Amino acid sequence: MIAIYGGTMSVDRFQLLRNTGQFDSVNAGQLPLTKLTLIYAENGRGKTTLATILRSLSTGDARLISERHRLGSVHPPHIVLAAAGGAAHIFQNGAWNAALPQVAVFDDAFVAQNVCSGIEIEAAHRQNLHELILGAQGVQLNTALQQHIAAVEEHNRTLRERGEAIPVAVRGGLTVDAFCALQADPQIDAKIQEAERRLAAARSADAIQRQADFLPLTLPAFDIPAINAILARDLPALEAGAAAHVQAHVARLGQGGEAWVGQGMARIGPVSEGHDHEVCPFCAQDLAGSPLIRHYQAYFGAEYQSLKAHIASAISGVNAAHGGDIPAAFERAVRVTGQTAEFWTQFTEGVPAIEVDTAAIARAWGAARTAVLEILRAKQAAPLEPTALPAETLEAIAAYEELRVAINNLSTRLQALNAPIAVVKEQAAGANIATLTADLQRLTLLRTRHTEPMAGACASYLAEKQAKTATERLRDQARAALDQYRQQVFPAYEAAINTYLQRFNAGFRIGAVASVNNRAGSAASYNVVINNTPVALAADNGPSFRNTLSAGDRNTLALAFFFASLEQDPQLAQKVVVIDDPMTSLDEHRSLTTVLEMRRLHDRVSQIIVLSHSKPFLCALWEGADTLTRTALRLIRQGAGSTLVVWDVNQDCITEHDRRHALVSSYIQAGDPATQRAVAEALRPILEAFVRVAYPDNFRPGSLLGPFINICEQRVGTPQQILSQADIDELEVLKDYGNRFHHDTNPAWQTAVINDLELVDFCARTLAFTRR
């Protein structure tokens, strides 16, 4: 499981260990791994296998686990690090589902990879050490640089492929970049049409100059109010019965009778001159007694003749406007307009299609004309009878009027095109065909660029080009960052290594740490300095690394490399540090220093997992650690394999109490200055061990003296009293003195000043207190 401590990532538990090394099928999901996890095991029980599993988890190298396939097992290794707050890390089918690069492992593999194989230093060690010195940040910088360089090459290859997908013929001779850079024009289709028309006009300049503009296209209207006005007229002074009587009489006269009588009525005036009465021009008789003369006078009067003339004029007007050759002339005009439109459509935008149904217009026109003439002729036959256009005639006129309005609208649109046509004529007269052809090609190329499949091909090419530019920028930044980092990290790493070697009392240091380039790549170069004398890493004769450093020195150097690499890691707070048997070949004083360095490291990392076969070493780490974030496990035999169980460290640390007691007693007797600080550090653990044994109900394993003293003070004078007030006061003084030499209560515990007389006094008082 991957747990979170203070916002950082930590390995929480081994949920399943199957078919790997000594582990047949182990489910340790009930055993959590806390911020400090100690794992004790005898040699051969599987410590190295656990360290290797965590190394594989860090690097993602599946080979490390595949090599530890349990002998005799049919099925492959299967490992699960269960996740409480995220996805589990699972090794199955020969691979991890996800690596955890925050894990840093110190084990034999670390020594063999970065320091030496046995006593020999090879080129691979120096190359690996180079990466170790660079640290996670430097390796990431270098890896990022190499990835960016490789990515740029991949971009170049992809750009070539995508560029080849845009043929030269399609690009019109432009480069791929120039072609793809053509900007889209939302009006491109209209512009291409205009360019095509202009080029076509230039090629047909003579025909254009000869071609006429659009002529008006109209249909005559029926003046309905005027027609209705004529139809409504009558003569009130002329009775319809009298008019009928005159008309009947005239009819008896035969052909021309009405005209003959009308002429005679015009002669009454001249014949009657000199008489006091009207005289008949035919018989010279007095007309005063004639029963018809008044009717004749009204019938052949001016108003009646005017009415008849208006009716006849209306009929003539309708025939003149709507009859004869007029319909045929309109049909010819439509045909000419269609031809004109067909011509100008090639050169002018917006020329409408001439879709005029002349047959339908002729039918509607004829029906309206016939209906109007019929009603007018009926009026002509009976002038004195008022009438109006009937509904069916009005419907016929309305149907025709709708078509007439449509024709007028079409004519208006066509007339509006005469101005653009004039421009076309002017442009065609002075056009340059070559220039217009080039313009059309350019526009066509632009449309091709933004039409599939070229639009997609260019988008893909430009996206890749943009990605390449971004990658090149990242490459340059990575190169600059790596160069700057190298200039800083190597001197700092040398100083850090020598600091740790000094703490380990190594008796030697390293010098001339630098980055060198060789045919195999970058490597680290350094030498060992003993007695201020540089010793080469490799030499055919004389002093060298292999014959001047003991096994303990080499392991000390490896530890120094490891701690220094962590020291330089800016992501130290997120690290999960795994240390497998660091005490191999280390002297006792270096073992104590290693414990101290691990304690220093504990508060700066996310988690520490220590595996060892040395109980005293693990007990030293255990004591003083935070009781809430420490866990101890043990690998024990289970059948032919191993399994994980809880380890009772407190039980195994009892002998450590005896050692401290003997150390303090010896100092009281002998006062060895070399053991002063160890004696001072031992006082508080002696008191804690005593209280734990003397008052087990009130001071359980992992408790602290401060809370215990508080409980004692609360119970003074009660039946539950634990210590007297005097004992409490003495214990408080002893605790305060002992706290001066422990990191959890004094940040400067390593440099706290020790006075011999004071120390002897507190040693005696501590031992006296523990004899109660």
Residue, then its C-alpha position, 0 to 999 in steps of 0.5 A: m500500500i502507498a501511504i501518505y506521511g506529511g503529504t509525501m508518498s510511502v510504501d505501506r505494506f507488502q500485501l502479497l509476496r508470491n513465488t519470489g525468492q524465499f516467499d512462497s505465498v505470503n500475505a502481510g497485508q495486516l503488517p503496516l510499514t510506518k515512517l520507520t520500519l525495521i525488519y530483522a532476519e537471519n541471513g538467508r531468510g529474504k532481506t535481500t529479496l525484499a530490498t530487491i523488490l523495492r529496487s525493482l519498484s523504484t526503477g521498474d526493472a522487472r528483470l530484478i524480480s524475474e531473476r528471483h523466481r522461486l525455485g521449483s515454483v510453476h507460476p511466475p512471481h506475483i507481488v502486490l503492494a496494496a494501496a490505501g489511497g490509490a492504485a496498488h503497485i502490482f508486479q504480474n506477468g513480468a512487469w509492474n503496473a506502475a513504478l515508484p521512483q521515490v524509492a532509494v535503496f542501499d544494498d549490495a547492488f548499490v555498491a556493485q553498481n556505483v562503487c566497485s565489484g569486489i576490489e575493482i573499479e570499472a568504467a560502468h561503476r564510474q558511469n553509474l556514479h556519475e548519475l548518482i552524483l547528478g542525483a535524481q534532479g540531475v538524472q532527470l535533467n539529463t534524461a529530459l535533455q536526451q528525451h528532448i533531443a530524441a523527440v526533436e529527431e522524431h519530430n523531424r522524421t514525422l515532419r518529413e512524412r507529413g510534408e510528403a503527404i502534401p504533393v508538390a503539384v498540389r502545393g503549386g510549387l510552394t514549399v510545404d511551410a509556405f503552402c500550409a501558412l496560407q490563411a483561410d479566407p471565409q469569402i474564398d468561394a465568392k472570390i474564386q467565382e469573381a476571379e473566374r468571371r473576371l478572367a472569363a470576361a477578359r477572354s471574351a472582351d469583344a463579345i462583352q463590349r457588343q452585348a447589350d444591357f438588360l432592357p426593362l421587362t414589363l406587363p401592362a396593368f388593368d386600371i380597375p378604378a377607371i373601368n369601374a367608373i365607366l361601368a357605373r356611369d348612367l344618364p338620369a335625364l334619359e329614361a331607360g324606357a324612352a331610350a328603348h322606345v327610340q332604339a326600337h324605332v331606329a331598329r325598324l329603319g334598317q342599317g344606318g337608321e340611327a346615324w340617319v336619324g342622328q344627322g337629321m337631329a343635327r339639322i333641326g336647328p338650322v331648319s327652325e331658324g326664323h320660326d318660333h318653334e322647332v321644325c322637322p327637317f324632313c317634313a317642315q312640320d311643327l315638332a311641338g306635338s311630336p311624342l318622340i322628339r324629346h326622346y330623340q333629343a335626349y338620346f342623341g344628346a352630348e352626354y349620352q354620346s360622351l358615355k358611349a364614346h368613353i365605353a368605346s374608348a375603354i374597349s379600345g384601350v384594353n385592346a391596345a394595351h393587352g391585345g394584338d401584338i402586345p403578348a407576342a412582344f412580351e414573349r419576345a422580350v422575355r426570350v431576349t432577357g433570358q439570352t442576355a441573362e445567360f450571357w452575363t451570368q458568366f461575368t457578373e454576380g447575382v444574375p437571377a435565373i430567368e424562369v418565366d412561364t410565358a404560357a401561364i402568363a398568356r393564359a392569365w393575361g388572356a383570361a383577364r383581358t377577355a373578362v374585362l372586354e366582356i363586361l365593357r361590351a355588355k356596358q356598351a350594349a346597355p350604356l344606361e345600366p350602371t354596373a361593376l366588375p364582377a368577382e370572377t373578373l376581379e379574380a382573373i385580374a388579380a391572378y394576372e396582377e400577381l404575375r405582372v408584379a413578379i415580372n416587374n420585380l424581376s425587371t427591377r433586379l435585372q436593371a440593377l445589374n446594368a451598373p455592375i455590367a458597365v464595370v465588367k465592360e470597363q474591366a474587360a477592356g483593359a484586363n491583363i489575362a496573365t495577371l488574372t490567371a495568376d490571381l485565380q490560381r492563387l485563390t484556387l490554391l488557397r481553397t485547396r489548402h483549406t479543403e480536405p484532405m489538404a486541410g487535415a494534412c496541413a493541420s497535422y503538419l503544423a501541429e507537428k511543427q508547433a510541437k517540434t518548436a516547443t520541444e526545441r525550446l524545452r531541449d535548449q532549456a534542459r541543456a542550459a539547466l543541466d550545464q548549470y547544474r553540473q557546475q554546481v553539483f560536483p563540488a557540492y557532492e565532493a564536500a558532502i561525501n567528505t563530510y560523511l567520511q569524516r563523520f564515519n572516521a574513515g581516515f581517508r577522503i576523496g578529491a578531484v570529483a569531476s564529470v568527464n566525457n568518454r566514448a561510452g558517455s559521461a562518467a565520474s572521476y575522483n581519487v582517494v586521498i590518504n595521508n594527503t596523498p592522492v591514490a588513483l582508482a586504478a593502477d598497474n603498479g603501486p597504490s590504488f583503490r583495490n590495495t589501499l582500502s579495506a572492505g570496511d573502507r569500501n563499504t564506508l565509501a559506499l555509504a558516504f556516496f549514498f548519504a551524499s546523494l540523498e543530501q543533494d536530492p531536492q526531493l529528499a522529503q519525498k524519498v522512501v529510503v531502503i537500507d539493507d544490512p549497512m553494517t557489513s564489514l563496519d567497525e563498531h564506531r562506524s556502526l554507531t555513526t551509521v545509527l546517528e546518520m539514520r536518525r538525522l535522515h529519519d526526520r528529513v525523508s518520507q520513510i526509512i525501511v532498514l533490513s539487518h541481521s544485527k539486533p543491536f544495530l536495529c535496537a539502537l535505531w528503535e530506541g529514541a524513535d517516535t513510538l507512533t511512527r515506528t514498526a518492527l517486523r521479522l522474517i522467520r522460517q515457514g516450511a521451506g520458505s519465509t514469512l513476515v511477522v511482528w518483531d518484539v523489539n523491546q524484548d530483544c533490547i533488554t540486553e541493550h539496557d544492561r550494556r548501558h548500565a555497565l557503560v555508566s558504571s564503568y564511567i563512574q569507576a574509570g571516567d574514560p573521556a572517550t565514552q563521555r557522550a555515549v554515557a550521557e546519552a545512556l542515562r535517559p534510556i536507563l531511567e526509561a528501562f527502569v520505570r518500564v520494569a518497575y511500574p509496568d502498569n503506568f509506563r508501557p513500552g514506548s511511553l515517555l518520562g514526561p507524561f509518566i511524571n505528570i501522572c505521578e504528580q497527579r497521584v501524590g497523596t492518594p491511594q494510587q500514589i506511584l512515587s513520592q514528591a521527592d522521588i518525582d522531583e529527583l526523576e524530573v531533574l534526571k530526565d531534564y539532564g538526560n534530554r540534553f543528549h537526545h535529538d528529540t528534545n535538544p536540536a543541538w544534542q550532538t554538541a551539548v557540552i559535557n562536564d566530567l564532574e557533573l556527568v559523574d554526579f548524574c550517573a551516580r544519581t541515576l543508578a541510585f534512583t534505579r535501585r529503588 
